[in-house]
Each structure stands twice: as C-alpha cells, then as structure tokens.
Amino acid sequence: MIITNTELWRIKMAKSNRKFHKTTITIVVLSEDPYTVHSLASVSNDIVGGDCSGVYTVTGTEELDGKEMALELKNQYSDPSFFRLTENGEDEE
C-alpha cells in the first residue's frame, strides 16, 4: 500500500499534538461507622465539615497523548469531546 504525501499530511495533522495529564488520588476516610461513598462532593463534605477524618495522597501521575486520553475519558463514561478530541483521540476540527 502506497501512502501519498497528501494522505501522510492528513494523518499527521489529525493526530493531536497536545499533552494531557492523568492524576490518581487515594482518599482515606476514617469514621465511627462503615462509610458509604455517595459522591466525591459528599466525601469532601464529610471530611471537611462532617463526622469523618480524611486525608488524600497523590499516588500517580501520567502524561497522556490524545488517543490515551480519549480512552481514559470513555473509561470514565465521559466523552472525548470534553477535551475537544474525536473518539480516536484526534483534535476535533
């Protein structure tokens, strides 16, 4: 298969050159009773102004390309268009 210069240009232009970042955070909640997570906001409220103690730790950071970010967004039941990406991680036009 032969790729023309025009096709090669399209391939290069379609790929996102932007960098994205994934940060993984672990939250430890201490409570008198078994703790049920309802939402990230409720965890924060329970720690800051409620009956729980808590601490967070950044447990990982990664730099991602457009394709990896599109996959991560889909894994979170979000849409790649959140960061103006196509389903394949290319920049939207």
Residue frames as a rotation matrix with the C-alpha (Angstrom) as fourth column:
MET 1
0.580 0.815 0.000 0.00
0.815 -0.580 0.000 0.00
0.000 0.000 -1.000 0.00
ILE 2
-0.537 -0.742 0.401 1.36
0.754 -0.635 -0.166 3.39
0.378 0.213 0.901 -1.00
ILE 3
0.351 0.583 -0.733 0.52
0.818 -0.572 -0.063 6.47
-0.456 -0.578 -0.677 1.05
THR 4
0.267 -0.206 0.941 0.57
0.689 -0.642 -0.336 9.74
0.674 0.739 -0.029 -0.85
ASN 5
-0.796 -0.604 0.032 2.06
0.448 -0.625 -0.639 12.92
0.406 -0.494 0.769 0.61
THR 6
-0.389 0.746 0.540 -1.44
-0.555 -0.658 0.510 14.33
0.735 -0.101 0.670 0.98
GLU 7
0.580 0.607 -0.543 -2.61
0.019 0.656 0.754 11.28
0.814 -0.448 0.369 2.95
LEU 8
-0.128 -0.725 -0.676 0.51
0.857 0.262 -0.444 11.40
0.499 -0.637 0.588 5.12
TRP 9
-0.835 -0.129 0.534 -0.12
-0.034 -0.958 -0.284 15.10
0.549 -0.255 0.796 5.81
ARG 10
0.112 0.970 0.215 -3.73
-0.535 -0.123 0.836 14.33
0.838 -0.209 0.505 6.82
ILE 11
0.486 0.004 -0.874 -2.57
0.517 0.805 0.291 11.59
0.705 -0.593 0.389 9.18
LYS 12
-0.545 -0.785 -0.295 -0.01
0.741 -0.286 -0.608 13.88
0.393 -0.550 0.737 10.81
MET 13
-0.751 0.294 0.591 -2.47
-0.307 -0.948 0.081 16.76
0.584 -0.121 0.802 11.07
ALA 14
0.261 0.939 -0.222 -5.25
-0.218 0.281 0.935 14.60
0.940 -0.196 0.278 12.50
LYS 15
0.086 -0.296 -0.951 -3.19
0.813 0.573 -0.105 13.40
0.576 -0.764 0.290 15.46
SER 16
0.946 0.241 0.216 -3.40
0.065 -0.795 0.603 15.64
0.317 -0.556 -0.768 18.48
ASN 17
-0.033 -0.999 0.041 -0.06
0.322 -0.049 -0.945 17.16
0.946 -0.018 0.323 19.43
ARG 18
0.235 0.187 0.954 -1.46
-0.724 -0.620 0.300 18.27
0.648 -0.762 -0.010 22.77
LYS 19
-0.733 -0.457 -0.504 -0.37
0.068 0.688 -0.723 16.66
0.677 -0.564 -0.473 26.01
PHE 20
0.395 0.874 0.282 -2.85
-0.432 -0.094 0.897 15.58
0.811 -0.476 0.340 28.66
HIS 21
-0.696 -0.669 0.262 -2.39
-0.503 0.193 -0.843 14.52
0.513 -0.718 -0.470 32.25
LYS 22
0.411 0.739 -0.534 -3.87
-0.010 0.589 0.808 11.81
0.912 -0.327 0.250 34.45
THR 23
-0.588 -0.526 0.615 -3.55
-0.621 -0.194 -0.759 12.19
0.519 -0.828 -0.212 38.22
THR 24
0.109 0.569 -0.815 -4.57
0.270 0.773 0.575 9.35
0.957 -0.282 -0.069 40.53
ILE 25
-0.438 -0.134 0.889 -5.55
-0.705 -0.562 -0.432 10.31
0.557 -0.816 0.152 44.07
THR 26
-0.328 0.326 -0.887 -6.20
0.527 0.842 0.114 7.98
0.784 -0.430 -0.448 47.00
ILE 27
-0.160 0.373 0.914 -8.53
-0.681 -0.712 0.172 9.19
0.715 -0.595 0.368 49.74
VAL 28
-0.639 -0.036 -0.768 -8.54
0.466 0.776 -0.425 7.56
0.611 -0.630 -0.479 53.19
VAL 29
-0.038 0.732 0.680 -11.67
-0.547 -0.585 0.599 8.17
0.837 -0.349 0.422 55.27
LEU 30
-0.882 -0.173 -0.438 -11.82
0.275 0.567 -0.777 7.35
0.382 -0.806 -0.453 58.99
SER 31
-0.220 0.889 0.402 -15.27
-0.653 -0.441 0.616 7.06
0.725 -0.127 0.677 60.54
GLU 32
-0.536 0.106 0.837 -17.04
-0.767 0.353 -0.536 5.51
-0.352 -0.930 -0.108 63.52
ASP 33
0.339 0.724 0.602 -19.41
-0.196 0.680 -0.707 3.51
-0.920 0.121 0.372 61.29
PRO 34
-0.237 -0.375 0.896 -18.91
0.777 0.480 0.407 1.81
-0.583 0.793 0.178 57.92
TYR 35
-0.342 0.005 -0.940 -18.53
-0.254 -0.963 0.087 4.57
-0.905 0.269 0.331 55.32
THR 36
0.183 0.477 0.859 -20.65
0.812 0.419 -0.406 4.68
-0.554 0.772 -0.311 52.18
VAL 37
-0.798 -0.496 -0.341 -19.47
0.177 -0.735 0.654 6.80
-0.576 0.462 0.675 49.27
HIS 38
0.326 0.940 0.101 -22.28
0.526 -0.091 -0.845 8.71
-0.785 0.329 -0.524 47.57
SER 39
0.859 -0.156 0.488 -20.19
0.378 -0.450 -0.809 11.15
0.345 0.880 -0.327 45.53
LEU 40
-0.189 -0.982 0.022 -16.83
0.806 -0.168 -0.567 12.87
0.561 -0.089 0.823 45.56
ALA 41
-0.270 0.173 0.947 -18.55
-0.254 -0.962 0.103 16.02
0.929 -0.213 0.303 46.85
SER 42
0.780 0.612 0.134 -20.14
-0.303 0.182 0.935 14.12
0.548 -0.770 0.328 49.76
VAL 43
0.458 -0.713 -0.531 -16.75
0.818 0.572 -0.064 12.63
0.349 -0.405 0.845 50.70
SER 44
-0.512 -0.655 0.556 -15.28
0.420 -0.755 -0.503 16.13
0.750 -0.024 0.661 50.82
ASN 45
0.071 0.635 0.770 -18.21
-0.502 -0.644 0.577 17.45
0.862 -0.427 0.273 52.88
ASP 46
0.877 0.280 -0.391 -17.99
0.125 0.652 0.748 14.54
0.464 -0.705 0.536 55.33
ILE 47
0.099 -0.932 -0.348 -14.26
0.931 0.211 -0.299 15.15
0.353 -0.294 0.888 55.85
VAL 48
-0.621 -0.412 0.667 -14.29
0.301 -0.911 -0.282 18.97
0.723 0.026 0.690 55.97
GLY 49
-0.570 0.459 0.681 -17.47
-0.693 -0.715 -0.098 19.59
0.442 -0.528 0.725 57.95
GLY 50
0.446 0.813 -0.373 -18.88
-0.510 0.574 0.641 16.22
0.735 -0.096 0.671 58.93
ASP 51
0.749 -0.018 0.662 -18.14
-0.610 0.369 0.701 13.35
-0.257 -0.929 0.266 61.27
CYS 52
0.867 -0.465 0.179 -15.21
0.498 0.819 -0.286 11.88
-0.014 0.337 0.941 59.36
SER 53
0.333 -0.863 -0.380 -11.49
-0.377 -0.492 0.785 12.41
-0.864 -0.118 -0.490 59.24
GLY 54
0.841 -0.003 0.541 -9.69
0.444 0.574 -0.688 12.07
-0.308 0.819 0.484 55.96
VAL 55
0.048 -0.869 -0.492 -6.52
-0.345 -0.476 0.808 12.56
-0.937 0.131 -0.323 54.02
TYR 56
0.976 0.212 0.050 -5.63
-0.024 0.333 -0.943 12.35
-0.217 0.919 0.330 50.34
THR 57
-0.009 -0.998 0.067 -2.42
-0.105 0.067 0.992 11.29
-0.994 0.002 -0.106 48.65
VAL 58
0.551 0.044 -0.833 -1.41
-0.827 -0.101 -0.553 11.66
-0.108 0.994 -0.020 45.01
THR 59
0.347 -0.356 0.867 -0.48
-0.169 0.886 0.432 8.10
-0.922 -0.297 0.248 44.10
GLY 60
-0.195 -0.473 0.859 0.27
0.776 0.461 0.430 8.56
-0.599 0.751 0.277 40.42
THR 61
0.366 0.259 -0.894 0.70
-0.369 -0.841 -0.395 10.99
-0.854 0.475 -0.212 37.56
GLU 62
-0.183 -0.377 0.908 0.97
0.706 0.593 0.388 10.19
-0.684 0.712 0.158 33.86
GLU 63
-0.396 0.068 -0.916 1.31
-0.583 -0.789 0.193 12.22
-0.709 0.611 0.352 30.70
LEU 64
-0.028 0.516 0.856 -1.10
0.484 0.756 -0.440 11.03
-0.875 0.402 -0.271 28.01
ASP 65
-0.985 -0.155 -0.074 -1.41
0.002 -0.443 0.897 11.62
-0.172 0.883 0.436 24.30
GLY 66
-0.482 0.853 -0.199 -4.75
-0.876 -0.474 0.091 12.26
-0.017 0.219 0.976 22.60
LYS 67
-0.129 0.418 -0.899 -5.50
-0.388 0.814 0.433 8.60
0.913 0.405 0.057 21.91
GLU 68
-0.692 -0.192 -0.695 -4.79
0.498 0.571 -0.653 7.60
0.522 -0.798 -0.300 25.52
MET 69
-0.931 0.361 -0.052 -6.89
-0.220 -0.670 -0.709 10.48
-0.291 -0.649 0.703 26.86
ALA 70
-0.300 0.859 -0.415 -9.85
-0.855 -0.049 0.517 9.59
0.424 0.510 0.749 24.64
LEU 71
-0.198 0.164 -0.967 -9.73
0.121 0.982 0.142 6.05
0.973 -0.089 -0.214 26.03
GLU 72
-0.884 -0.171 -0.435 -9.47
0.444 -0.017 -0.896 7.29
0.146 -0.985 0.090 29.64
LEU 73
-0.752 0.659 -0.004 -12.45
-0.647 -0.740 -0.185 9.60
-0.125 -0.137 0.983 29.13
LYS 74
-0.070 0.736 -0.673 -14.51
-0.618 0.498 0.609 6.73
0.783 0.458 0.420 27.73
ASN 75
-0.460 -0.180 -0.869 -13.49
0.431 0.811 -0.396 4.57
0.776 -0.557 -0.295 30.71
GLN 76
-0.942 0.141 -0.306 -14.94
0.211 -0.461 -0.862 7.30
-0.262 -0.876 0.404 32.98
TYR 77
-0.109 0.941 0.320 -18.21
0.963 0.180 -0.203 7.26
-0.248 0.286 -0.925 30.99
SER 78
0.121 0.053 -0.991 -17.30
-0.052 -0.997 -0.059 10.69
-0.991 0.059 -0.118 29.68
ASP 79
0.856 0.218 0.468 -16.86
0.452 0.125 -0.883 11.79
-0.251 0.968 0.009 26.09
PRO 80
-0.117 -0.977 0.180 -13.58
0.958 -0.063 0.279 12.60
-0.261 0.205 0.943 24.30
SER 81
0.084 0.206 0.975 -15.20
0.622 -0.775 0.110 15.83
0.779 0.597 -0.193 23.09
PHE 82
0.842 0.138 -0.522 -14.82
0.529 -0.410 0.743 17.06
-0.111 -0.902 -0.418 26.71
PHE 83
0.109 -0.885 -0.452 -11.24
0.179 -0.430 0.885 17.92
-0.978 -0.177 0.112 25.65
ARG 84
0.520 0.215 -0.827 -12.21
-0.679 -0.483 -0.553 18.59
-0.519 0.848 -0.105 22.00
LEU 85
-0.708 -0.702 0.080 -11.00
-0.547 0.616 0.567 15.14
-0.447 0.357 -0.820 20.86
THR 86
0.054 0.660 -0.749 -12.57
-0.858 0.415 0.303 12.65
0.510 0.627 0.589 18.48
GLU 87
0.903 0.342 0.260 -13.27
-0.425 0.800 0.423 9.05
-0.063 -0.492 0.868 19.50
ASN 88
0.740 -0.667 -0.082 -9.78
0.543 0.665 -0.513 8.18
0.397 0.335 0.855 18.17
GLY 89
0.410 -0.572 -0.710 -8.01
0.698 -0.305 0.648 10.92
-0.587 -0.761 0.275 20.12
GLU 90
-0.449 -0.499 0.741 -7.55
0.856 -0.477 0.198 13.31
0.254 0.724 0.642 17.24
ASP 91
-0.815 0.157 -0.558 -8.23
0.109 -0.904 -0.414 17.02
-0.569 -0.398 0.719 17.58
GLU 92
0.203 0.934 0.294 -11.75
0.766 0.035 -0.642 17.99
-0.610 0.356 -0.708 16.56
GLU 93
-0.567 -0.379 0.731 -11.86
0.790 -0.500 0.353 20.28
0.232 0.778 0.584 13.55
